[in-house]
């Protein structure tokens, strides 16, 4: 079996035999492919990795030669290094990769720690760290790979800190001093390491050395960054100075908690959105050194099927190194048609349970639960993902007050009352992203043979990620279908939704959840949209069809915009996603009438007095919220 090693010098092994790998270009290309961990790497990315902005005119040829040389190192590599589009992919299934083993050991250690198996957890942490033979991809100088390499190094430091934390809790203070001294010397600005070294020194009877370490760190922070040590480090210094720290304890720290759902296998695109989310996280600091006085809150909204949860979960995993103490997920159930959305009290119960609080110790009342939650999370670097939120009031008691925490919220409605650090409304995928997503699921070879049909399917799906995934999954499980045949089935609106069905109901079920969460007046307006030709809507046309005033029709249409069932281009003009329009047509049971037939209706709407025709029947959600009914917006 082939084994690759990147946690140190780049090495390739087949069994007990190390394979020769000479030449900077070959090593850099292989390093980029291994960091991609089985995902395709474009030719431009490889060129940038090898030469940066100074690529020669023969760069493409040299990359081709480098990959050809890599194939010659071993027959198995020749089979696994495949051409994908204009780039390459190194198939990793069945191969060994030390970075994967490192992650697996760390995950197992955290699982064991959560069960209270401390000695076993420490063994796994140590096994993970023993895989490192030096800096990741040591000797490969490539600015393009610097961020990925830094990410691996960050994971290494986080695992080391978690291991030391357990050892300190076990009373092993003297044994970690030497190692911690080396790590602090290499990472003098990492305050968690400094705090651990100070604590180990103090509890080993070296109070003066602990105070010296603090003073050196304070001077370094002032000189390098112009800042003072964080509050936690200052408090530790004060307690050591006054000899107020409690004696060593065998009390085991509260285990790290992670119940994030699995990420999507074929996650694609969303580069600008991910870059924005990363900027928010970096602005609030990394690994406990947050600069903001308030916790970060990221709100992601958008229509059903736009990929909010997929992006949020992916972003949560990317942010995990910055929030290592806990990563908690709660589905708030806003689109649960057969049940009420999760109330704050039950959600707090789930969060406290996620932190390891036994059911018998979870308070009964909402206020008591909220107080306990904020107290337990106060000194942690935690990430909380609240998915499928109904409205702001549902999550206000759940928001932590600690600046060391990040909360990610997803909702089909715009949470206008939420004071979010970043408010992101997801739009449809770009044509390129949609094409890449579809191709990844069905296989690049199959997609390359019918590129025009792939583009047609992506467009017919309205570049909606869920629709593209469902279409690709349908084709993947229909080997006898061609891409063109699937495209032809999707051209008919009614057949389109039927084709995009799945075991859980598919697109129709997702749209039904949004529709069922509307008030009767909003539902009536939405059904009427199915009688309009095309996806562009004008207020006075809808008012005529609904036999209501233009002002009231506009109010209802605007409420559908807030629920992401409509979009708006200019005042008084709206757009509906073509798949939502197909669903509205399906609800009416009648095809949309020709545009010419709407003339008399428009005239009637323009001459009708502006008054609400039947207030009890068409009251807005804001006027009809009661404790005994479902929240209006999914």
matplotlib code that plots the C-alpha trace (Angstrom):
import matplotlib.pyplot as plt

x = [0.0, 1.2, 1.8, 2.4, 4.0, 3.6, 4.0, 7.7, 9.8, 7.7, 8.1, 6.5, 6.6, 5.5, 5.5, 8.9, 10.5, 10.9, 10.4, 12.8, 11.4, 13.9, 13.3, 11.7, 8.9, 7.9, 7.9, 5.9, 3.3, 3.0, 2.7, -0.2, -2.0, -1.6, -2.8, -5.9, -6.5, -8.1, -9.7, -8.8, -6.2, -6.3, -3.4, -3.3, -3.2, -0.2, 1.6, 1.0, 2.2, 5.5, 6.3, 3.9, 3.7, 6.9, 5.8, 7.8, 6.1, 6.8, 5.0, 2.2, 4.7, 6.9, 3.9, 2.9, 6.5, 6.5, 3.3, 4.7, 7.8, 5.6, 3.8, 7.1, 8.0, 5.6, 2.9, 0.2, 0.9, 0.6, -3.0, -3.9, -2.6, -5.4, -6.2, -9.3, -10.4, -7.3, -5.8, -4.9, -6.2, -4.4, -6.9, -6.3, -8.7, -6.8, -3.6, -2.1, -1.6, -0.1, -2.2, -5.3, -4.0, -3.2, -6.8, -8.2, -6.0, -7.1, -10.8, -10.5, -8.7, -11.5, -14.1, -12.3, -11.9, -15.6, -16.3, -13.9, -11.2, -8.3, -5.4, -6.6, -7.3, -3.7, -2.3, -4.3, -3.1, 0.5, 0.1, -1.2, 1.7, 4.3, 3.4, 5.0, 8.7, 9.1, 7.3, 4.7, 6.2, 9.5, 11.8, 9.0, 9.0, 5.7, 3.6, 0.6, 0.7, 1.5, -2.1, -2.8, 0.5, -0.2, -3.6, -1.9, 0.6, -2.4, -4.0, -0.8, -0.5, -4.2, -3.8, -0.6, -2.4, -5.3, -2.8, -0.9, -4.2, -5.1, -1.6, -1.8, -5.2, -3.6, -0.9, 1.9, 3.4, 7.1, 7.1, 5.7, 7.9, 10.8, 8.5, 6.4, 9.5, 10.5, 7.0, 6.7, 10.1, 8.9, 5.4, 5.9, 2.6, 0.5, -1.0, -2.6, 0.8, 2.3, -0.4, 0.2, 3.9, 3.3, 0.9, 3.3, 6.2, 4.2, 2.8, 6.3, 7.6, 9.1, 7.0, 9.8, 10.3, 6.6, 6.5, 9.6, 7.8, 4.8, 7.1, 8.9, 5.5, 4.2, 7.2, 7.0, 3.3, 4.0, 6.9, 5.5, 1.8, 1.5, -1.0, -1.1, -1.6, -5.2, -7.5, -7.0, -3.2, -3.3, -5.6, -3.3, -0.3, -2.1, -3.0, 0.6, 1.9, -0.3, 0.0, -3.7, -3.9, -5.6, -3.4, -3.0, -6.2, -7.1, -10.3, -10.7, -11.5, -14.9, -14.4, -14.5, -17.9, -18.6, -21.9, -21.7, -23.4, -21.2, -20.1, -21.3, -18.9, -19.1, -18.9, -18.2, -17.6, -18.9, -15.4, -16.4, -18.8, -16.2, -13.6, -16.1, -16.8, -13.1, -12.5, -15.1, -13.5, -10.0, -11.2, -12.4, -9.1, -7.9, -7.7, -8.7, -7.1, -10.3, -10.1, -13.8, -15.7, -18.8, -19.1, -19.2, -22.6, -22.9, -26.4, -26.9, -30.3, -31.7, -34.4, -35.1, -32.4, -29.9, -27.3, -27.4, -26.8, -24.2, -22.2, -22.7, -21.5, -18.5, -17.6, -17.9, -15.4, -13.0, -13.3, -12.9, -9.2, -10.1, -12.8, -11.4, -13.3, -16.8, -18.6, -22.3, -25.2, -28.9, -31.7, -34.2, -36.9, -38.4, -39.5, -41.0, -44.4, -45.8, -44.5, -43.7, -40.3, -38.0, -38.6, -35.7, -36.0, -35.7, -32.8, -31.0, -31.5, -29.9, -26.9, -26.4, -26.6, -24.1, -21.7, -22.0, -24.4, -26.4, -30.2, -30.7, -28.6, -30.2, -32.5, -36.2, -36.9, -35.9, -34.0, -32.2, -31.1, -30.0, -27.9, -26.3, -25.5, -23.8, -21.9, -20.6, -19.7, -18.1, -14.5, -14.6, -13.6, -16.8, -18.7, -22.4, -24.4, -28.1, -29.7, -33.1, -34.1, -37.6, -37.0, -34.7, -36.7, -36.3, -32.5, -31.9, -31.7, -29.2, -26.6, -23.5, -22.2, -18.5, -16.3, -14.5, -17.5, -18.8, -22.4, -23.5, -27.3, -29.1, -32.7, -35.0, -36.2, -34.1, -33.5, -33.7, -33.8, -30.7, -27.6, -25.3, -21.6, -22.1, -25.4, -25.0, -27.8, -27.0, -27.7, -27.8, -24.5, -22.6, -22.7, -19.2, -19.9, -23.1, -21.2, -18.5, -20.9, -22.9, -19.7, -18.2, -21.3, -21.8, -18.1, -15.9, -15.7, -19.5, -19.8, -17.1, -18.8, -22.0, -20.9, -23.8, -26.3, -24.7, -25.0, -28.6, -29.4, -27.6, -29.7, -33.0, -32.2, -32.0, -28.4, -30.0, -27.5, -30.2, -31.8, -28.4, -27.5, -30.8, -30.5, -26.9, -27.9, -30.8, -28.4, -25.7, -28.2, -29.5, -26.5, -28.7, -29.6, -27.5, -27.0, -29.0, -32.0, -32.0, -31.9, -35.0, -36.9, -36.2, -37.5, -41.1, -42.1, -44.4, -42.0, -39.1, -40.2, -41.1, -37.7, -36.1, -37.7, -35.8, -36.4, -37.2, -39.5, -36.8, -37.4, -41.2, -41.0, -38.6, -40.8, -43.9, -42.2, -41.8, -45.3, -46.9, -45.2, -47.0, -50.2, -53.3, -53.1, -49.4, -50.3, -53.1, -50.8, -48.1, -50.6, -51.7, -48.1, -48.5, -51.2, -48.7, -46.6, -42.8, -40.9, -41.2, -44.1, -45.6, -47.6, -50.6, -51.0, -51.0, -53.4, -55.8, -55.7, -56.2, -58.9, -57.2, -55.7, -52.2, -50.9, -52.0, -50.8, -47.4, -47.3, -48.0, -45.4, -42.8, -43.5, -42.7, -39.4, -38.5, -39.4, -37.1, -40.0, -39.6, -36.8, -37.0, -35.3, -36.9, -39.7, -43.0, -41.4, -40.5, -38.9, -39.6, -37.1, -38.2, -38.4, -40.6, -42.7, -43.1, -44.2, -46.7, -48.1, -48.4, -50.4, -52.9, -53.3, -53.7, -51.1, -50.3, -52.7, -51.3, -50.1, -52.7, -55.5, -54.3, -55.2, -58.7, -57.4, -54.7, -57.2, -59.5, -56.5, -55.6, -59.1, -59.9, -59.7, -56.7, -58.2, -57.8, -60.7, -60.9, -58.5, -59.3, -58.5, -55.2, -53.6, -49.9, -47.7, -46.6, -50.3, -51.3, -48.4, -49.9, -48.4, -50.6, -49.7, -46.6, -44.1, -44.9, -41.6, -39.6]
y = [0.0, 3.5, 5.8, 9.5, 11.6, 15.4, 16.0, 16.8, 16.2, 15.0, 11.2, 8.4, 4.8, 1.5, -1.0, -0.8, 0.8, 4.6, 5.8, 8.3, 11.8, 14.4, 17.7, 20.8, 20.9, 17.3, 17.7, 20.9, 19.4, 16.3, 18.4, 20.5, 17.3, 15.7, 18.9, 18.7, 15.2, 13.6, 16.7, 18.0, 20.7, 23.0, 23.6, 27.3, 26.4, 24.1, 26.7, 29.3, 26.8, 26.1, 29.6, 32.2, 35.3, 34.5, 31.5, 30.9, 30.6, 26.8, 26.4, 24.2, 21.9, 21.7, 20.8, 18.1, 16.8, 16.8, 14.8, 12.4, 11.9, 11.3, 8.5, 6.8, 6.6, 3.7, 1.8, 2.5, 6.2, 6.1, 4.7, 7.1, 10.4, 11.2, 14.2, 16.1, 19.0, 21.1, 19.9, 16.8, 14.6, 12.1, 9.4, 8.8, 5.9, 2.9, 5.0, 6.1, 9.8, 10.8, 14.0, 11.8, 9.5, 12.6, 13.8, 10.4, 10.0, 13.5, 12.8, 9.4, 11.2, 13.7, 11.0, 9.1, 12.3, 12.9, 9.4, 10.1, 7.7, 10.1, 7.7, 6.3, 9.8, 10.9, 7.9, 8.9, 12.5, 11.3, 9.0, 11.9, 14.1, 11.4, 11.4, 14.8, 14.6, 18.4, 21.3, 20.2, 19.8, 21.0, 22.5, 23.3, 27.1, 27.9, 31.0, 29.4, 26.5, 28.6, 28.9, 25.2, 24.4, 26.9, 25.3, 21.9, 23.6, 25.2, 21.8, 20.4, 23.2, 22.8, 19.0, 19.6, 22.2, 19.7, 17.0, 19.3, 20.4, 16.8, 16.2, 19.3, 18.2, 14.9, 16.6, 16.0, 19.5, 18.9, 16.5, 19.1, 22.0, 21.2, 20.6, 23.6, 25.8, 24.8, 25.4, 28.9, 29.9, 29.0, 30.5, 33.4, 35.1, 32.1, 32.9, 29.5, 27.9, 30.6, 30.1, 26.4, 26.9, 29.4, 27.1, 24.1, 26.2, 27.6, 24.2, 22.7, 25.3, 27.7, 30.8, 33.3, 31.5, 31.6, 35.4, 35.8, 34.0, 36.4, 39.5, 38.2, 37.6, 41.0, 42.7, 40.6, 41.4, 45.1, 45.1, 42.9, 43.8, 46.9, 45.1, 43.8, 40.2, 39.0, 39.1, 35.4, 35.6, 38.8, 37.0, 34.0, 36.4, 38.1, 34.9, 33.6, 36.9, 36.7, 32.9, 32.5, 29.6, 26.5, 23.4, 20.9, 19.0, 15.7, 17.1, 16.3, 19.3, 19.4, 17.4, 19.0, 18.6, 18.2, 17.2, 18.9, 16.9, 15.4, 17.8, 17.4, 15.1, 17.1, 20.6, 23.1, 26.8, 29.5, 31.0, 34.7, 33.7, 31.5, 34.2, 36.7, 34.3, 33.6, 37.4, 37.7, 34.9, 36.4, 39.8, 38.5, 36.7, 33.2, 30.6, 32.6, 35.9, 37.5, 41.3, 42.1, 42.9, 41.0, 37.4, 37.0, 36.2, 35.2, 35.0, 33.2, 33.4, 32.5, 30.6, 26.9, 24.7, 27.5, 25.6, 27.5, 24.5, 23.1, 26.3, 26.7, 23.2, 23.5, 26.9, 25.4, 22.7, 25.3, 27.4, 24.5, 25.1, 28.6, 27.3, 24.0, 23.7, 22.9, 22.8, 22.4, 22.0, 22.5, 22.2, 24.8, 23.2, 26.3, 24.2, 21.3, 21.2, 18.4, 20.0, 23.3, 24.8, 24.1, 26.4, 28.2, 26.2, 22.8, 24.2, 25.2, 21.8, 20.3, 22.7, 21.9, 18.2, 18.8, 20.2, 17.1, 18.3, 15.3, 15.5, 15.6, 18.8, 20.7, 23.4, 23.4, 27.1, 29.0, 31.8, 29.2, 27.3, 30.4, 31.5, 28.0, 27.9, 31.3, 30.5, 27.2, 28.7, 31.9, 30.7, 28.6, 29.1, 27.5, 27.5, 27.2, 26.4, 27.2, 25.8, 26.4, 29.3, 30.7, 34.3, 36.3, 35.8, 32.0, 32.2, 35.3, 33.2, 30.9, 33.5, 33.3, 36.5, 35.5, 37.2, 33.9, 32.3, 32.3, 31.6, 30.8, 31.1, 29.9, 30.8, 30.9, 34.3, 37.5, 38.0, 41.8, 42.1, 40.1, 42.2, 40.1, 40.7, 39.5, 39.1, 37.0, 36.3, 33.4, 33.6, 31.0, 29.4, 30.8, 28.8, 27.6, 26.5, 24.7, 23.0, 21.9, 20.6, 18.6, 17.2, 16.1, 14.1, 12.3, 12.0, 14.2, 11.8, 11.6, 15.4, 16.2, 14.2, 16.3, 19.8, 21.6, 19.3, 19.9, 23.6, 23.2, 21.2, 23.7, 26.5, 24.6, 23.9, 27.7, 27.2, 26.1, 23.8, 21.4, 21.0, 20.4, 17.8, 16.0, 16.1, 14.8, 12.1, 11.0, 10.6, 8.9, 6.1, 5.9, 4.5, 4.0, 7.7, 10.2, 13.7, 15.0, 12.7, 14.1, 17.6, 16.8, 15.6, 18.8, 21.1, 20.6, 22.4, 19.7, 16.9, 18.9, 18.8, 15.1, 14.4, 16.2, 13.9, 11.9, 9.5, 12.4, 14.2, 16.2, 19.7, 19.6, 18.7, 21.5, 24.0, 22.6, 23.3, 26.9, 27.2, 25.5, 28.0, 31.0, 32.7, 32.0, 35.4, 34.8, 31.3, 32.7, 35.3, 32.6, 30.4, 33.2, 33.6, 30.3, 31.9, 34.5, 33.8, 33.9, 34.7, 38.5, 40.0, 43.4, 44.5, 45.8, 42.5, 40.5, 43.0, 42.5, 38.8, 38.8, 41.5, 43.6, 47.0, 47.6, 48.7, 45.6, 43.3, 45.1, 44.4, 40.7, 40.5, 42.2, 39.7, 36.9, 38.7, 38.5, 34.7, 34.4, 33.1, 36.2, 38.4, 42.1, 44.0, 47.4, 48.9, 47.3, 44.6, 41.2, 38.0, 34.4, 31.6, 29.4, 26.3, 28.1, 29.3, 25.7, 24.7, 27.6, 26.4, 22.9, 24.3, 26.1, 23.0, 25.4, 26.6, 30.3, 32.3, 34.2, 37.7, 39.3, 37.8, 39.8, 43.2, 43.6, 42.3, 45.0, 47.7, 46.5, 46.6, 50.2, 51.6, 49.7, 51.8, 51.0, 49.2, 45.8, 43.6, 41.0, 41.7, 38.6, 36.3, 38.0, 39.3, 39.4, 37.1, 40.0, 40.7, 37.0, 35.5, 33.6, 31.2, 28.4, 28.6, 27.9, 30.6, 32.2, 32.2, 29.0]
z = [0.0, -0.8, 2.1, 1.9, 4.7, 4.8, 8.5, 8.1, 5.0, 2.1, 1.7, -0.3, 0.9, -0.5, 2.3, 3.9, 0.8, 0.5, -3.0, -4.4, -5.0, -6.3, -8.0, -6.5, -9.1, -8.6, -4.8, -4.9, -7.3, -5.1, -2.0, -3.5, -4.6, -1.1, 0.7, -1.6, -0.1, -3.1, -4.6, -8.0, -8.3, -11.4, -13.7, -12.8, -9.1, -9.7, -11.7, -9.0, -6.4, -8.2, -9.5, -8.0, -10.2, -12.1, -14.2, -17.4, -20.8, -20.6, -17.2, -18.6, -20.3, -17.2, -15.0, -17.4, -17.3, -13.5, -13.3, -15.9, -13.8, -10.7, -12.5, -13.2, -9.5, -9.0, -11.1, -8.4, -8.6, -12.3, -11.9, -9.2, -10.7, -13.1, -15.4, -14.3, -16.6, -17.0, -13.7, -11.8, -9.0, -6.8, -5.8, -2.1, -1.4, -0.1, 0.6, 3.8, 4.7, 8.0, 8.2, 8.1, 10.8, 12.9, 12.6, 13.4, 16.5, 17.7, 17.1, 19.0, 21.9, 22.2, 22.1, 24.9, 26.9, 26.6, 28.1, 31.0, 29.7, 30.4, 30.1, 26.8, 25.6, 26.5, 24.6, 21.5, 21.7, 22.1, 19.1, 17.0, 17.9, 17.3, 13.6, 13.3, 12.2, 11.8, 10.2, 7.6, 4.1, 5.5, 2.9, 0.4, 0.0, -1.8, -0.8, -2.4, 0.0, 3.1, 4.3, 4.1, 5.8, 8.5, 9.1, 9.7, 12.1, 13.9, 14.4, 15.8, 18.4, 19.4, 19.9, 21.9, 24.1, 24.7, 25.7, 28.1, 29.6, 30.5, 31.9, 34.0, 35.3, 36.2, 38.2, 35.8, 36.1, 36.2, 33.2, 30.8, 31.6, 29.2, 26.3, 27.0, 27.3, 23.7, 22.3, 24.0, 22.7, 19.1, 19.7, 22.1, 21.2, 21.9, 25.3, 26.0, 25.8, 28.0, 30.6, 30.7, 31.2, 33.9, 35.7, 35.4, 36.8, 39.7, 40.7, 40.5, 43.0, 40.5, 41.2, 40.2, 36.8, 36.2, 36.8, 34.5, 31.7, 32.0, 32.0, 28.8, 27.1, 28.1, 26.6, 23.4, 22.9, 23.5, 21.1, 18.3, 18.4, 20.7, 23.0, 26.5, 27.6, 27.6, 30.6, 31.3, 31.3, 33.5, 36.0, 36.1, 36.7, 39.5, 41.2, 41.0, 42.2, 45.3, 45.6, 45.3, 42.9, 44.4, 44.9, 42.1, 41.5, 40.0, 38.7, 35.0, 32.8, 31.1, 27.9, 24.4, 22.8, 19.1, 17.7, 14.3, 11.5, 8.8, 6.0, 2.4, 0.4, -2.8, -1.3, -4.1, -4.6, -2.3, -2.3, -1.8, 1.0, 2.7, 2.4, 4.1, 6.9, 7.5, 7.6, 10.4, 12.4, 11.9, 12.9, 16.2, 16.8, 16.8, 19.5, 22.5, 21.6, 20.4, 20.1, 20.1, 23.3, 22.1, 20.7, 16.9, 15.4, 11.7, 10.2, 6.9, 5.2, 1.8, 0.0, 0.5, -1.1, -1.5, 0.6, 3.9, 6.2, 3.9, 3.9, 7.7, 8.5, 6.2, 7.7, 11.2, 10.4, 8.9, 12.1, 14.5, 15.2, 16.4, 18.7, 20.1, 23.3, 21.9, 18.6, 19.2, 16.7, 17.3, 14.7, 15.7, 13.6, 11.9, 8.9, 10.9, 9.3, 11.5, 14.7, 16.3, 16.0, 19.0, 21.8, 23.5, 26.7, 24.8, 22.8, 25.9, 27.3, 24.1, 24.4, 28.1, 27.3, 24.5, 27.1, 29.2, 31.8, 33.1, 32.7, 36.4, 36.7, 33.9, 35.5, 34.8, 34.0, 30.9, 32.8, 35.0, 31.9, 30.1, 33.1, 33.5, 29.8, 29.8, 32.9, 31.5, 28.1, 29.5, 29.6, 26.5, 22.9, 21.5, 18.2, 18.2, 15.1, 15.3, 12.1, 10.7, 12.9, 12.8, 14.1, 16.4, 19.6, 19.3, 19.7, 21.9, 25.2, 23.4, 22.3, 24.5, 26.1, 26.0, 23.4, 22.9, 21.2, 17.7, 16.8, 13.3, 12.5, 9.4, 8.5, 5.5, 6.7, 7.1, 10.8, 10.7, 14.5, 15.1, 15.8, 13.8, 13.2, 9.6, 7.7, 4.6, 2.1, -0.1, -3.8, -6.5, -7.5, -10.4, -13.7, -13.1, -9.5, -10.6, -13.4, -11.0, -8.4, -11.0, -12.6, -9.2, -8.4, -11.7, -12.5, -14.6, -17.6, -18.0, -17.7, -20.2, -22.9, -22.8, -21.6, -23.3, -21.6, -18.2, -18.7, -19.6, -16.5, -14.3, -15.8, -15.7, -12.0, -11.6, -10.2, -7.0, -5.2, -3.8, -7.3, -8.9, -6.3, -6.8, -10.6, -10.4, -7.9, -10.1, -13.1, -11.0, -10.1, -13.7, -15.7, -18.7, -18.9, -20.8, -19.5, -22.5, -21.6, -18.1, -19.5, -21.6, -18.6, -16.7, -19.4, -18.4, -15.3, -13.8, -14.8, -13.6, -9.9, -10.2, -11.6, -8.7, -6.1, -3.4, -0.6, 1.8, -0.8, -2.6, -3.8, -3.5, 0.1, 0.9, -0.9, 0.9, 4.3, 3.3, 2.0, 5.0, 7.3, 5.7, 6.8, 4.8, 3.1, 2.1, 0.8, -1.4, -2.9, -3.5, -5.3, -7.5, -8.7, -10.4, -12.7, -13.9, -17.0, -16.4, -13.3, -13.3, -11.2, -10.9, -7.9, -9.8, -11.7, -8.5, -6.9, -9.9, -9.6, -5.9, -6.0, -3.4, -3.2, -4.6, -1.3, 0.5, -2.3, -2.1, 1.7, 1.2, -1.6, 0.6, 3.3, 0.8, 0.0, 3.7, 3.7, 0.6, -1.6, -3.8, -4.8, -5.7, -8.6, -8.4, -6.2, -7.3, -9.4, -8.1, -9.3, -8.4, -8.8, -11.7, -9.5, -7.0, -9.9, -11.0, -7.5, -7.4, -10.8, -9.3, -6.3, -8.6, -10.9, -13.8, -16.3, -16.3, -18.6, -21.5, -20.7, -22.9, -20.7, -17.8, -19.2, -17.7, -14.4, -14.3, -15.1, -12.2, -9.8, -10.8, -10.3, -7.1, -3.9, -1.8, 1.1, 2.7, 1.4, 4.2, 7.1, 9.1, 6.2, 5.1, 8.2, 8.1, 10.3, 12.4, 13.4, 13.9, 16.0, 18.9, 21.3, 19.9, 16.2, 14.2, 13.6, 10.2, 8.5, 7.9]

ax = plt.figure().add_subplot(projection="3d")
ax.plot(x, y, z, "-o")
ax.set_aspect("equal")
plt.show()
